[in-house]
Amino acid sequence: MNSLKLYRGADVIGIVTDPAQDGPETLARLALTPAAANHKELLDYIMSVKVDGEDPPESLNLWEDWVIEDAEGVMRGIFAPAIRSDAKFISWRWRCSKL
């Protein structure tokens, strides 16, 4: 399968491979790109251990601007992904398309 691109805003911050659907979630391998450095604070937060019920800092805009682009150039929005602390695996849920 071709790679997918993980976008945060206009930056391709990761290359996603071997996606597999697991219920409503998609799991895949992740390779961060050099552009991920522009989002270091956000990625550090996502990959950190969090206290249950703790809200993310508003300054991170955690919930906005996440997109996956497929090999044909089709872009679909996703909710903020979960990225394992070693930054080698990612999981996400697709956003519903607007009707």
Summary of the structure (lengths in Angstrom):
residues: 99
radius of gyration: 13.1
end to end distance: 28.7
largest distance: 39.0
contacts: 227
relative contact order: 0.25
helix: 17%
strand: 40%
